[in-house]
């Protein structure tokens, strides 16, 4: 029989020291029942209650997180896999021994869901020492730069997004994006992709832009790279992808976002505009308007993309539609390459949906039918 309450390692040592007696035999055995079809083990495990085969000695139990067997009174033993975890090593921390049975995150399915999210977004695990060194070098380089007070007041810098502090909330945010991308049969990609038969990487050069393209400053490039590094570690911007019956998939802020915060970089497959003139994709983004129209480029997030794909546009034919705009899409030259970045144009409150004007400085986009 499984234990009826959560037990620590010290308590299970006492339980395991008791001897179990076998039931007395009574008379001749009853006639055997007719043979039945044997169920698969997977079917039994899905419906049957979990049971733990108790060990004779729990002295060798160690925490699965810190690999230490000390403080046995703080070790919680999973009632399904029988593995140990210190209460302070769990996330979130367990402050007291739970009443009733306790199951670890791996057995409850949270660990498996987290692994699926990590695999979906190709999150890279970085060492804490590497992160500290990068932060120190970034701070030192900024301290070395001497800027006059007039220059600082004249120009406002872009800000990195602040991810949610709760890892479970970040998992929820990435889960909504993963569900939306899966529903549209899309793959997640945070970069511009160049495929055979489409525009090559060499075609994306800011010097081809007609009239020139604004250059992203060195400080803002560092901020952009900081945002990309956070996304690779699974520290996503505080955004949720929600479904609206009128607007379809939309993006809303899951926390407060300050003005001039980098929200996301527009990603997808890069192709020539001439190849997409009759394309019905409603989320194509202009990347390069070249002096030679045949060399102009667009980003096509129909097969690969990120959360920028789901941010909706405003109806710029009405005053109410223009009031909803809280971010803008800007094309920058980043190290000589064209990139498109979504930036907040004012403070955005939690629960507020994100909107920007699909009409940049090019031809008029038909937005009169937008909500």
Protein Blocks (a to p, Z undefined) as FASTA:
>chain_A
ZZfbdcdfklmmmmmmpccdddddehjddddddddddddfklmmmmmccdddddfbfklg
ccfklopaghkllpccdfklopacdfklpccddfbdcehjdddfklnommmmmmmmmmmn
opacddfklmmmmmmmmmmmmmmpccdfklmmmpccdddddddfblklmmmmmmmmmmmm
mmnopacdfbdcddehiacfklmcfklpghiaadddfklmmmmmmmmmmmmnopacdddd
dddfklopadddfbdcdehiafbdcedddddfklmmmccbfkbccfbdcfblmlpccddf
fkgccfklmpccddfkbfklmmmpcbdcddddeehiacdddddfbdcdehiacdddfblc
bccddfklpZZ
